């Protein structure tokens, strides 16, 4: 995910996470934010971790041409603060 496009990708992911939180869809995004903050992460750092998980999902969609996989994304949220490869 390295390269010039990674900043734009992370920005798009941050926007998507913001939308998920606003719409509470999926609710696991807000639950993950709360969990990470309870584990001692600042809100900003927790949001950055969630956005990285979303960026990885977006990257996979673009790279493979397959559809968004919510199960894979939710699995990544559950694994945070560890990020998938």
N, C-alpha and C positions, 0 to 999 in steps of 0.2 A: 504494500500500500504506500510505499515511499514514492516521492517524486513531487513535481509541481502541482499536480491535481489533488494531492492529499489534503491541502489546506481547504480547497473548495469542497472536497468530499466531507471533511469534518464540519464545515459550516453548514452544509446541507443536512448532515446528521443532527447537529445541534437544533436546527429549525424543526426537523421531524420529531425530535424528542420533546421540544416545547409544545408542539401540536398534540403529541400523545398525552402529555401532562394536562393540557387545557381540556382535552376531550375525554380524559380518563379512559383512553382506548389505545392499547390494552391497559387494564388496571395494573398489570405487573410492572409497568414502567414506574408508576408512583410508588408502588410497594418496594421496588428496588431502591429508589431514591431514599425512601424512609429508612430502609434497612442499612444502606451504606452510611447514612448520617448517624444512625444509632451505633454503628461500628467505629465512629470517630472521624469519618470523612467530612470535610466542609461541604456545604451545598454545591459550591462551584466545582470542587473536585469530584463529587459524586455525579454531577451532571456530565462532567467531562468523561468519566468512565462509561456512563450509559451511552453518550454520544459516540464513543469509540466502538462500542458493541454494535450500534446502529450503522456506523460507517463500514464496519466489516461486512455487515449484511448487505448494504448497498453495493459495496465493491463486488461481492459474490454475484449479485444479480447482474451487474454490468459485465463482469468477467465471463460468466457462464451463459448469459442470456436467458437464464431460468427465472421464474417468478419469485417474488418475495416469499420467504419461508418463515412464517411466524413461529413455528415450533423451534427452528434453529435460533431465531432471535431471542425467544424466551429462554432457551437453554443458555445462551450467552449471558442474558441478564442474571440468571440463577447462578452462574459461575463467577460473576463479578465479586471481588475486584480482579480476579484472574481473567485475562482476555484469551479468546481462542486464537490459535495460530493463524 
